[in-house]
Amino acid sequence: MTKMIKVTFPSNDVILVGNLYTPDNLTQKAPALPILGPMTFVKEQAPTEYARRFAERGFIALAFDPRYHGESEGEPRRFESPMAKAEDVQAAIDYLQSRSDVEAEHILAMAVCQGSSAMIRAVADDRRVKAFSTVAGHYRDHEADVEWMGTEAALTERRNRGEQAKRHYEETGEVEYVPAVDPQRLDVGMPGEFVWDWYSPWAERGIWENRYALMSDADLLTYESLSAVSRIQTPYLMIHSDNSFLPNAARRHFDAVPTADKKLVWEGSTGHFQYYEDPAVLDKTTDQMTDWFRSHLR
């Protein structure tokens, strides 16, 4: 059994909101971890699935909305900034270490999909994390972005569009929006019917907003995680599959990790969204991460 409490904590000049999951009847301090989700996520999605499971296994887990999203503060709304998310992770660690029920020296971290590329930078810059894991990661380098967008020209066009929207915002204060997902349109945050099928029910339930600040592309598409992963000294578990997003980028990132204390779990046929919602996959994946984390808390 677990319990959940709503918490708030500062990150720079904004207040972030999270759901903190703890083991029921906790009698001693426990290791803790912040969790980042996919692009445009809110905490009620995949982060909650993992946070509950980690709490069932004896950890204190924080599923939180990064700035600009969900219940957290920050303007403009629905703005995707990997660097801001990395900063918010460090603020989440500050908060966790301030709690009397957390073993302050036993901070861990995990992320799903595109949260993985932001988490890599956060961990590379913050040695307080004892061990971390990324799951079905969307890893970022130029080659991966070209594959993601389809062509070099499409990547350039979308980045230029984002930079134009950002200049417009800086000059006028007006935010240009497109849908975050759409089954036909290509000018949205995450195009494609496959993505639409997973995200649209969350919008219909009022939990997730199908809106994307167009200026996000200026920050999102100039961000990369390969240089950060090349600085990782923290024990690292990567879980991926042939059917997860951009598997070649995952292998490039894993190969670039300099520490010998790393492990790649490659699960050939597991689908990308199974890591978000399939109970059997979630249980198995959380068990794998739990084993990794506990082996580095001695």
N, C-alpha and C positions, 0 to 999 in steps of 0.2 A: 504494500500500500504506500501511496505517496500523498503529499499535500502540496497545494500551490498557493502562493501569495503574490499579489500585485506589488511591484516595487518600482521606485524611481531613483535615478541617479544622474549626475551631471556629466556631460561630455562637452568640453569647451564652454560655450555660452548657451547650450540648449539642454533641456531635460529629456532624458530617454526613459521609456517605460518598458518594463519587462515582466514576464511571468517566471517566478522562481519556484522550481520544483525541488522538494526535499524528501528524503525518506521519512515515512511516518514514524513517530516516536523516536526521533533521533536523540541519542543520549551522549554522543561525543562528537567532536569536530570531524568534518568529512572533507575529502578533496572536492574541488569545484571546477566548473568549466562554463565559459560562455559558448554560445552556439550561433553561427551565422547560417542563413539560408540562401536560396538561389536568388537570381536577379529579380528585382521588384518584390521580394518576399515580404510577408508580415509574419510575426512570431507564431500565429495560430496554425501555420502550415507545417512544413517538415520540421522546423525547430522544436515544436511542441511534441511531435511524435518521438523524437530522440530524447528530449528533456525528460519526459515521463519515464521512459525506459531507463535512462541513466539513474534517475532517482530510485527506481525499483531495485537497482543494483548497488545502491549505497552512496551515490554521488549527489552533490548539490549542483543542479543544472539551471542555467539562466538562458531562457529563450527571450530575446528582446527585439524590439523594433529599432532599427538604426534611424538616425536622424532623417527627416523628410518623409518618413513612412509610418503608417499605422497610427498608434497612439502617441508616438514620440513627437517632439517639437522639431522645428526646422523648416525654413523656406528656401527655395520654392518646394511645394509638395510634389512628391513622386519624382524626385530628382535622384538619379543613380550616380553615386560617386564612390568608387572603390577606395579611394584614399580616405574619405570620411568614414567609411565602414571600418577600415583598419584602425583609425583613431578611436572609434566607438568601442571596438574590442578592448583597447587599452583602458578606456574608461570603465568598461565592464569588469575588467580585472581589478582595477582600483576598488570598485564597489565590493566585489566578492572578498577581497582581502580585508576589507573593513568590517566584515561580519564576524560576530563572535562564534558562529557555528561552523566557520570555514577554516580548514587547515591552510593558513596563508602561504605556506611554503609548498603546497601541493596544488598548484593551479595547472589545469589542463585546457585544451581547446579542441573544438571540432567544427567543421563546416561542410555544407552540401553545395554542389554545383558551383555557380559563379561566386558564392561566398568563399569558396576555397582559395581563389586567387587573391582576395582581400585578406583572408586569414593568413596566408603565407607571408604577406608583407608585415602584418601585425606581429607574427611570431618572430620573423627575422629581426624585427626592431625591438623586441621585448623579451629579454632573457628570463623573465619570471615564469614563463610557461615551461613546465617540466617535460611534457610530451604532448603531441597533437596528432590529429587525424583529419583527412579530407576524404569525402565520399562522393563518387560520381562527379568529380570536379570538372568545372569549366575553367581550364587553365589558359593563360593569356600570353601569347607572343604574336608577332606579326603574321607568321605562317598560319597560326590558328585562327586569327581574325579574318584572313583572306578566305580560309575554308568556311568559316562561319557565315561571312557575307556573300560568298559565292565566287567573287572575282575581286581583283585588285581595284578595278574601277568602281565597283559597287561599294567597297570599303571607303575609298576616297570620297565618293559622293555623299555617303551617309555621314562621315566625319565632318565634311565641309558644311553640310546641312545643320549639324549640331553646333558648329562654331558660329554659324550665322545666327541661329536661334539664341545662342548665349550672348552675342553682341547685342541683339535686339533687347534681351532682358536687361543687360547692363545699362543700356541707353534709355529704356522706357519703363522698366519694371514689369513688363508684360511677359507672361510665360506662355509659350506655344506648346500645345499638347497634341498628342496622337494617342490612339489606343495602345495599351501595352501588348495586347494580343489580338489577332484577327485571323480567321481561317483563310481569307483570300488576299487581303492587302499586304503588300511588301514593305510599306513605309511605316511600320509600327515597331514597337520596341522588340518584340520577339515574334517574328512572322511564322506562319505555318499552322496547318490544321492540327498536327500532333500536339503542339503546345497549347493551342486554343482549347482542345478537348479537355486538357487537364485543368487549365486556369479558369475557364469561363464559369464552371459551377461555383467556384469561390466568389466570383463577382455576383452571381445570381443570389447567393446567400448573404450578401452584404458584408463579407469578411475581408475581401480583397478588392481594391479599386482598379478597374481596367483603364488606367490612365498613365501616360508616360510623358515626362517633360522632355521635349525634343532636344533641349540644350544638354541633356545627359550625354548625348553622343560625343560632345566635345571632350568630356572628361573620360567617359567609358572607353572610347576608341583610341585614346592616346595612352591608356594604362596598359602595363604589362607586368606579369608576375615572374618571368623567367630570371630576371636579374635578382629578384628577392629570394627565389628558391635557391639560387646559387650561393646565398649567404646563410642558409639554414644550418644551425648546429644543434637544434633541438631534435630529440628522437621523433621520427616521423613515420606514421602509418598511412599509406595511400591505398584506398579501396576503389577499384574501377572495373570496367568490363568492356567487352567488344561492343556492346549495345549502349554504353554510356556515351555522352557527348564527347566528340573529338578525341578518340583514344590515342591517336598519335601524339597529340599535344600532352596528354597525361604521361606517356612514356618519356617524352623529351624532358618534362619537368622532373620526373623521378630520377632520371639519369643525371640531371644537373645538381641534385642534392649532394653536397660534399661530405656530410657526415656518414660514417659507416653504419650508424645506428638508425637504419631505415628499413622499412619492409613494404613490399608491394604485394597486395592481394588482388589477383586478377580473376574475375568471375565471368567467364566467357559469355554466357547468354543472358545474364540478368539485365532487364530493361532499365533505362534511365529513371523513369518515374516509379519503378518498383522501389527504388531507394528512398522515395518520398512517402509512400503510402501502403506498400504491401506488408502486412503484419509479419509474415514469415521472414521476409528479407530484412525488415527493420529489426526484428529480434536477433537474427543471425548477425547482422552488421554491428549492432550495439554490443553483442557478446564479443565479437572480434576486437572492437575498440576497448571494451572493458579489460580484456586480457592484456592488451598492449599497455593501457594506462597503468594497471596495477603492477605490471612488471617493471615500471619505471618510478614507482613510489616507494621503493625500499630504501 
